[in-house]
Amino acid sequence: MMKYIFKYKIQTGLATMMVAASLSVSCTDTWDDHYGKGQEVHGNTLWQNISEDGELAQFARVLRSCGYDTRLNDRQVFTVFAPVIDEQTADSLIDVYTTEKNRGVKESDNSMIVQFLNNHIALYGYSVSGETNDSLYMWNGKNMKLTSKTFGNYELLAGQRVSSNGILYKVGGIQPYFRNIWEQIQFDPRLSHLSDYISRFNRYELDPDASVPGGVVDGNIVYLDSVTYFYNSLISSLGYINREDSSYIMMAPVNDVWDEKVEQYKRYYVYNNKVTGRDSLQNLRATSALLEDLFYNRNTQRSIEDSICSTTYSSFTPGYSVYEKPFQPGGIFYGMEQLDCSNGTLYVAEQFPIHPEQSYFMRAFSMEAETESYYEVENEDVTNCFERTVPNTSEFKVSKDKFLLISAARTSNTTVTFSLPNILSGCYYDIYCVFVPAIAYDENATAQERLPYRASFYLSYKQQNGAYYNERLNTALENPNPSPGQQKRYYVTQPDVMDTVLVVKNMKFPVTNIGDNETEVRLQIRSNVNQSEQTVYSRTMRVDCFLLRPHVEED
């Protein structure tokens, strides 16, 4: 396991530890770890015992520089593992603290406090015995090994010294700070573009339950002592890589790869010129798509050596965001630099092994025709639409057991327009329409009701300039049962079967409608049956769903 030694100079780029911001501390007069509940210990405080020990003079100087002398002289109970350090080390630590403080870094995020002081201090009192072999929860959220003779990697130089507000140990050196995945990303300059993007979602929120209210001013509560906690909406949605109690694997593209892939993914999120803030929206969507397959929760994997699923994996789309044999040759993590972290493993990607078609954002999906918000009737005096449910006894597999019944209100052809959502730009779509036979709904359907449908399709979509382009889909139709002389103009369904019609193949849309409700992609179905043909074709159509399958091809 890789160890990370604490650096004492600012130029090392110390990572900000956000977990400490979420820790709230309550005061107590007594403590019971090994000493009995309700017993109060008298004598020197932790600070007095530290400041009186000549070997800890430099450690005491560091404590005093950031106000921890006051904290350790109070009634709050701690266990302190005080390292014996020299003057130069103390100067470097104080320099780190002062520089970050002058830059406006919050004390709870100050690298010296989080990675050094709070890495050697634990809440409450912990004594050791000859059988001690514990995992100790430090004040910065890290877990540290404590035995009867060692703290982490270092020997306990003297026995425990009981103080009025805790226990003091003296240790032989500075315990290395073991970064979690989020800290390691921030620490590594090769990953600064990824780090900078995730950090855009950082914020601190007030914890009213842990804060001390001081009254109401202008209708708002004013707090005498406000406690805030760190929150990042992106991390919360994709994976808690900042939490010590989590276990994640993360793929982190280096800066050049990050820039290259974001630029590549932008082609799938081109918005028409009339969309407000289209460049920002494009960058946001492209980056979000790239991030989808970077986070992997160890605790949700069935057999990590066989396959691994990203946190965006869905059982409803099982073919996406899941990768076979990830650590073997050809696997997505094979050959990458591996960095062990306190809450998982970080893989540094100098090449990006995931193809867009493998990712959730480019998944194939179906759109239910009976969803009322997705269809519109051109003339309700001519066309009626009804949702129908397929009986459980039916042998036909209808999506969600429902379909849209489209019937003629008069002796006229019907027309229904469907809106297709979540269309990407820059890739190719094969779009299918699934028709339902009459006997799927009614096994006693008459011969007239079981006649095939004859339909034509029309597609309407926006171009880059914001204007709509309309076309009749003729040339792409695969028509196994054409009308004489009209092989490409109509599609005639096959009776008594679920008929999946390829409406258009390799359709490349110039702009996306994701996040833009104004840019609709419309697919219209028209029945095309002349008055004299009603004994051959039915004007009533039954539509199950539309299947949209995006894919990437070379232009």
C-alpha positions in Angstrom: 0.0 0.0 0.0 1.4 3.4 -1.0 2.2 5.7 1.9 2.0 9.4 1.8 4.5 11.4 3.9 3.3 14.8 5.1 5.1 17.6 3.3 6.0 20.7 5.2 6.2 23.3 2.4 3.3 25.1 0.7 4.5 24.3 -2.8 3.7 20.6 -2.2 0.1 21.5 -2.8 -1.4 20.1 0.4 -4.9 18.7 -0.3 -7.9 20.2 1.5 -9.6 17.7 3.8 -13.4 18.5 3.7 -14.5 15.7 6.0 -13.5 17.7 9.1 -16.0 20.4 8.3 -18.8 18.0 9.0 -17.6 17.0 12.4 -19.4 18.7 15.3 -18.1 18.5 18.9 -20.0 18.6 22.1 -18.4 19.5 25.5 -18.4 17.2 28.5 -17.1 17.4 32.1 -16.4 13.7 32.4 -15.2 10.8 30.4 -15.4 7.1 30.9 -12.9 5.3 28.5 -11.2 2.8 30.9 -11.8 5.1 33.9 -15.4 4.6 34.7 -18.5 6.5 33.9 -19.0 9.7 35.9 -15.5 10.0 37.3 -13.8 13.3 36.9 -10.0 13.4 36.6 -8.1 16.2 38.3 -4.6 17.6 37.7 -2.9 19.3 34.7 -4.7 19.8 31.4 -3.4 18.3 28.2 -1.9 21.7 27.3 -0.1 22.1 30.6 1.4 18.6 30.3 2.5 19.3 26.8 4.0 22.7 27.5 5.9 21.4 30.5 7.6 18.6 28.5 10.8 19.8 27.0 10.8 17.1 24.3 7.4 18.5 23.1 8.4 22.2 23.0 8.3 22.4 19.2 5.0 20.6 19.0 3.7 23.0 21.7 4.8 25.9 19.5 2.8 24.5 16.6 -0.3 24.1 18.8 0.0 27.7 20.1 0.4 29.1 16.6 -3.2 28.1 15.7 -4.9 28.4 19.0 -4.9 24.8 19.9 -3.3 25.6 23.3 -6.6 27.1 24.3 -8.6 24.1 23.0 -6.4 21.6 24.8 -6.6 23.7 28.0 -10.4 23.5 28.1 -12.8 20.9 29.4 -13.3 19.0 26.1 -11.8 15.5 26.3 -9.1 14.4 23.8 -6.4 11.9 23.3 -3.3 13.5 21.9 -0.4 11.6 20.3 2.3 14.2 20.4 5.2 13.7 18.0 8.7 14.7 19.0 9.7 17.2 16.2 12.6 19.6 15.6 12.5 23.4 15.2 12.7 23.3 11.4 9.8 21.0 11.1 7.8 23.2 13.5 8.6 26.3 11.4 7.5 24.5 8.2 4.2 23.5 9.8 3.5 27.0 11.1 4.3 28.4 7.7 1.8 26.1 6.1 -0.9 27.2 8.6 -0.2 30.9 8.3 0.0 31.0 4.5 -3.3 29.3 4.1 -4.9 31.4 6.8 -3.8 34.6 5.0 -5.3 33.2 1.8 -8.7 32.9 3.5 -8.8 29.2 3.9 -11.2 28.1 6.6 -9.6 26.6 9.7 -11.5 23.4 9.3 -9.9 23.1 5.8 -6.4 24.3 6.7 -4.0 21.6 5.6 -1.7 21.8 8.6 -4.6 21.4 11.0 -6.4 18.6 9.0 -3.3 16.6 7.9 -1.1 17.1 10.9 -2.8 18.2 14.2 -6.1 16.5 13.7 -4.2 13.4 12.4 -2.7 13.1 15.9 -5.7 14.0 18.0 -8.8 11.9 18.8 -12.0 12.9 20.6 -12.5 11.3 24.0 -9.9 9.5 26.1 -8.3 6.2 25.0 -5.9 4.3 27.3 -3.8 1.3 26.2 -3.1 -2.0 27.9 -1.0 -5.1 27.0 -3.9 -6.4 24.8 -4.8 -3.1 23.0 -5.2 -3.6 19.2 -7.7 -1.0 18.1 -8.6 1.1 15.1 -8.9 4.6 16.4 -11.1 7.3 14.8 -9.1 10.5 14.6 -10.4 14.0 14.7 -10.0 14.4 11.0 -12.1 11.3 10.3 -9.1 9.0 9.5 -8.8 5.6 11.1 -5.5 4.9 12.9 -4.1 1.7 14.3 -3.4 1.8 18.1 -1.6 -1.0 20.0 0.0 -1.2 23.4 3.3 -0.1 21.9 2.5 1.8 18.6 0.4 4.6 17.1 0.2 4.1 13.4 3.7 3.6 12.1 5.5 4.9 15.2 6.4 3.7 18.6 4.9 5.1 21.8 7.9 6.7 23.5 6.5 6.8 27.0 3.5 5.6 28.9 0.2 7.3 28.8 -0.1 10.5 30.8 -3.6 11.1 32.3 -4.7 14.7 32.2 -7.8 16.4 33.5 -9.2 16.6 30.0 -7.8 13.5 28.3 -4.7 11.3 27.8 -1.3 12.3 26.4 1.0 10.0 24.5 4.4 10.8 23.1 5.3 9.3 19.7 8.5 9.0 17.8 7.5 10.8 14.6 4.8 12.4 12.4 2.1 9.9 11.4 1.8 10.0 7.6 -1.5 11.4 6.3 -3.4 8.9 4.2 -5.5 10.7 1.7 -8.9 9.6 0.5 -9.7 9.5 -3.2 -11.1 13.1 -3.3 -8.0 14.5 -1.5 -5.7 12.5 -3.8 -7.3 14.0 -6.8 -6.9 17.5 -5.4 -3.3 16.8 -4.4 -2.1 15.4 -7.8 -1.3 18.2 -10.3 -1.9 15.8 -13.2 -5.6 15.7 -12.2 -6.1 19.4 -11.7 -8.7 19.8 -14.5 -10.9 17.0 -13.0 -10.3 18.5 -9.5 -11.2 22.0 -10.6 -14.4 20.9 -12.2 -15.7 18.8 -9.2 -14.7 21.7 -6.9 -17.2 24.0 -8.7 -19.9 22.2 -6.8 -18.4 22.7 -3.4 -20.4 24.7 -0.8 -20.9 24.9 2.9 -24.3 24.7 4.5 -25.5 25.7 7.9 -26.3 23.0 10.4 -29.0 24.7 12.5 -29.2 21.8 14.9 -25.5 22.0 15.8 -25.4 25.8 15.8 -26.2 28.1 18.7 -29.1 30.5 18.0 -28.8 34.1 19.4 -32.1 35.6 18.5 -34.1 36.9 15.5 -33.1 39.9 13.4 -35.4 41.1 10.6 -37.2 37.8 10.7 -34.1 35.7 10.4 -32.3 33.6 13.1 -28.9 35.0 14.0 -26.4 32.4 15.3 -23.9 33.1 18.1 -22.0 30.0 17.0 -22.7 28.7 13.6 -21.6 25.2 12.5 -21.4 24.5 8.7 -20.8 21.3 6.9 -19.2 20.6 3.5 -21.5 19.6 0.6 -20.8 18.8 -3.0 -23.8 17.9 -5.1 -21.7 16.2 -7.8 -20.0 13.9 -5.3 -23.2 13.2 -3.6 -24.9 12.1 -6.8 -22.0 10.0 -8.3 -20.0 8.6 -5.3 -18.9 9.7 -1.8 -15.2 9.7 -2.6 -14.7 12.2 0.3 -16.0 9.9 3.0 -13.8 7.8 5.1 -16.4 5.1 5.7 -16.9 4.6 1.9 -15.1 2.2 -0.4 -14.8 3.3 -4.0 -12.7 2.8 -7.1 -12.3 5.8 -9.3 -10.8 6.4 -12.8 -9.2 9.8 -13.0 -8.2 11.1 -16.5 -5.0 13.2 -16.6 -5.5 16.8 -17.8 -4.7 16.2 -21.5 -7.1 13.2 -21.6 -9.8 15.1 -19.7 -9.6 18.0 -22.1 -9.7 15.7 -25.1 -12.7 13.6 -24.0 -14.7 16.7 -22.9 -14.2 18.2 -26.3 -15.2 14.9 -28.0 -18.3 14.6 -25.9 -19.4 18.1 -26.7 -20.4 16.9 -30.2 -23.3 15.0 -28.6 -24.6 18.2 -26.9 -24.7 20.8 -29.7 -27.6 23.2 -29.1 -29.3 25.3 -31.7 -28.2 29.0 -31.9 -31.4 30.3 -30.3 -30.8 28.4 -27.0 -29.8 30.7 -24.2 -26.5 29.8 -22.6 -26.0 27.0 -25.1 -22.1 26.9 -24.8 -22.3 26.6 -21.0 -25.1 24.0 -21.2 -23.0 22.1 -23.8 -20.0 22.0 -21.6 -22.0 21.0 -18.5 -23.7 18.1 -20.3 -20.5 16.9 -22.0 -18.6 16.9 -18.7 -21.5 15.2 -16.9 -21.5 12.4 -19.5 -17.8 11.9 -19.1 -18.1 11.7 -15.3 -20.8 9.0 -15.5 -18.3 6.2 -15.8 -15.5 7.4 -13.4 -17.1 6.3 -10.1 -17.4 2.7 -8.9 -18.8 1.7 -5.5 -17.0 -1.4 -4.2 -19.9 -2.3 -1.9 -22.4 -2.7 -4.8 -20.3 -5.1 -6.9 -21.2 -8.7 -7.2 -17.8 -10.0 -8.3 -15.4 -7.2 -9.0 -12.8 -9.4 -10.8 -15.4 -10.6 -13.3 -17.2 -7.3 -14.0 -17.6 -3.9 -12.5 -20.5 -1.4 -12.8 -20.3 2.3 -12.4 -22.6 4.2 -10.1 -24.8 5.2 -13.0 -25.5 1.6 -13.9 -29.2 0.7 -14.1 -30.7 -2.7 -14.2 -33.2 -1.3 -16.7 -30.4 -0.8 -19.1 -28.1 -3.7 -18.3 -25.8 -3.3 -21.3 -24.4 0.0 -20.3 -21.8 1.2 -17.7 -20.8 -2.3 -16.9 -17.3 -3.6 -17.9 -16.0 -7.2 -18.0 -12.7 -8.4 -16.5 -11.7 -4.8 -15.6 -8.2 -5.7 -14.2 -7.2 -8.2 -16.9 -5.6 -7.4 -20.3 -8.1 -5.4 -22.2 -10.0 -4.4 -19.1 -10.7 -0.8 -18.4 -8.2 -0.5 -15.5 -5.5 -2.7 -16.9 -2.1 -1.1 -17.1 -3.2 2.1 -15.2 -1.2 3.6 -12.4 -2.9 2.5 -9.1 -2.9 4.8 -6.1 -4.2 3.3 -2.8 -6.3 5.7 -0.8 -7.9 5.6 2.7 -11.3 4.9 1.2 -10.5 3.0 -2.0 -8.3 3.0 -5.1 -7.6 5.7 -7.6 -6.6 4.7 -11.2 -4.8 7.4 -13.1 -5.9 7.3 -16.8 -3.4 8.4 -19.3 -5.6 6.9 -22.0 -9.4 6.6 -21.8 -10.5 3.0 -22.4 -14.3 3.6 -22.4 -16.2 4.0 -25.7 -19.2 6.3 -25.7 -21.5 3.5 -26.8 -20.6 1.6 -23.6 -21.8 4.5 -21.4 -25.2 5.2 -19.9 -25.6 8.6 -21.6 -25.6 6.9 -25.0 -27.9 4.1 -24.0 -30.7 2.8 -26.2 -34.1 3.5 -24.8 -37.8 3.0 -25.5 -40.5 5.6 -25.4 -44.0 4.4 -24.6 -46.5 5.5 -27.2 -49.4 5.6 -24.7 -47.6 8.3 -22.6 -50.0 11.2 -23.0 -47.4 13.9 -22.7 -45.5 12.4 -25.7 -48.2 12.4 -28.4 -50.5 14.9 -30.0 -53.5 14.4 -32.2 -53.6 16.8 -35.2 -57.4 16.7 -35.5 -59.5 15.2 -32.7 -62.6 15.2 -35.0 -60.8 12.7 -37.2 -58.5 10.8 -34.8 -59.2 9.2 -31.4 -56.4 7.9 -29.1 -56.9 5.5 -26.2 -54.6 3.7 -23.8 -55.3 0.0 -23.8 -54.0 -2.7 -21.5 -53.0 -6.1 -22.8 -54.6 -9.0 -20.9 -52.4 -11.2 -18.7 -53.5 -14.2 -20.8 -52.0 -12.7 -24.0 -49.0 -14.5 -25.6 -47.7 -11.2 -27.0 -45.0 -9.3 -25.2 -46.1 -5.7 -25.1 -44.0 -3.1 -23.3 -45.4 -2.4 -19.9 -48.5 -4.3 -21.0 -50.0 -1.2 -22.6 -50.3 0.4 -26.0 -51.9 3.3 -27.8 -55.0 2.6 -29.9 -55.3 5.0 -32.8 -58.7 4.9 -34.5 -60.6 7.0 -37.1 -63.5 9.0 -35.8 -64.8 9.3 -39.3 -64.0 7.6 -42.6 -60.7 9.4 -42.8 -57.0 8.5 -42.2 -55.6 9.1 -38.8 -52.5 11.3 -37.9 -50.6 11.3 -34.6 -47.4 13.2 -33.8 -45.0 11.9 -31.2 -42.3 13.8 -29.4 -39.0 12.0 -29.1 -37.0 13.0 -25.9 -33.3 12.8 -25.0 -31.9 13.1 -28.5 -28.2 13.5 -28.8 -26.5 15.4 -31.6 -23.5 14.1 -33.5 -24.3 10.4 -33.3 -26.5 8.1 -35.4 -29.9 6.8 -34.5 -31.8 3.8 -35.7 -35.4 4.4 -34.8 -38.1 1.7 -34.7 -41.8 1.7 -34.2 -43.4 -1.3 -32.6 -46.9 -2.2 -33.7 -49.3 -4.4 -31.8 -51.7 -6.8 -33.6 -55.4 -6.7 -32.7 -55.4 -10.2 -31.3 -52.9 -9.2 -28.6 -55.6 -7.1 -27.1 -58.6 -9.2 -28.1 -58.2 -12.9 -29.0 -61.6 -12.8 -30.5 -60.8 -9.9 -32.9 -62.7 -10.0 -36.2 -61.0 -10.5 -39.5 -61.6 -6.9 -40.3 -59.9 -5.8 -37.1 -56.9 -8.1 -37.8 -56.1 -6.5 -41.1 -52.6 -5.1 -41.5 -51.8 -1.3 -41.2 -50.4 0.8 -44.0 -48.6 3.8 -42.6 -46.1 6.5 -43.6 -43.7 8.4 -41.3 -42.6 12.0 -41.2 -39.7 13.4 -39.2 -39.4 17.0 -38.0 -36.3 18.4 -36.1 -34.5 21.6 -35.6 -31.4 22.6 -37.4 -28.5 24.7 -36.1 -30.2 28.0 -37.0 -33.2 27.0 -34.9 -35.5 26.4 -37.9 -37.4 23.1 -38.3 -36.6 20.7 -41.1 -39.4 18.3 -42.2 -39.0 15.2 -44.2 -41.0 12.2 -45.2 -39.1 9.0 -44.3 -39.2 7.0 -47.5 -35.8 5.7 -48.5 -34.7 4.2 -45.2 -37.8 2.0 -44.7 -37.3 -1.7 -44.8 -40.6 -2.9 -46.2 -41.0 -6.6 -46.4 -44.6 -6.3 -47.7 -44.7 -3.3 -50.1 -47.7 -2.1 -52.0 -47.3 -2.6 -55.8 -45.2 0.2 -57.3 -44.7 1.9 -53.9 -42.0 -0.1 -52.3 -40.5 2.8 -50.3 -43.5 5.1 -49.7 -45.5 3.1 -47.2 -44.9 0.4 -44.6 -47.4 -2.4 -44.5 -47.4 -4.4 -41.2 -47.6 -8.1 -40.9 -50.9 -9.2 -39.4 -51.1 -11.1 -36.1 -47.5 -10.5 -35.0 -45.7 -7.8 -33.0 -44.1 -5.9 -35.9 -41.0 -3.8 -35.3 -40.6 -1.3 -38.1 -37.3 0.3 -38.8 -38.5 3.8 -39.4 -35.1 5.5 -40.1 -31.6 4.2 -40.1 -28.4 6.1 -39.3 -30.2 9.4 -38.7 -27.8 12.1 -37.4 -29.5 15.0 -35.7 -27.7 18.3 -35.9 -28.8 19.5 -32.5 -29.7 17.9 -29.2 -33.0 18.5 -27.2 -31.6 17.3 -23.9 -32.4 20.1 -21.3 -34.2 22.1 -24.0 -37.9 21.6 -24.0 -38.3 24.0 -27.0 -36.3 21.9 -29.4 -38.6 19.0 -30.2 -37.9 16.0 -32.4 -41.3 15.0 -33.8 -42.2 11.7 -35.5 -45.5 11.6 -37.2 -47.5 8.4 -38.2 -50.2 8.6 -40.8 -52.5 5.8 -41.9 -52.7 5.7 -45.7 -55.7 3.8 -46.7 -58.0 4.8 -49.5 -61.7 4.3 -49.2 -61.6 1.4 -51.6 -58.8 -0.3 -49.7 -60.6 -0.7 -46.3 -61.1 -4.4 -46.9 -57.4 -4.8 -47.3 -55.9 -2.5 -44.7 -57.1 -1.2 -41.3 -57.2 2.5 -40.5 -57.0 1.6 -36.8 -53.4 1.3 -35.6 -52.0 0.0 -32.3 -48.6 1.4 -31.3 -46.7 -0.1 -28.5 -43.5 2.0 -28.3 -40.6 3.6 -30.1 -37.1 2.2 -29.8 -34.2 4.6 -30.2 -30.7 3.1 -30.6 -27.8 5.6 -30.8 -24.4 4.5 -32.1 -21.2 6.0 -33.3 -20.0 5.6 -36.9 -17.1 7.2 -38.8 -18.3 10.0 -41.1 
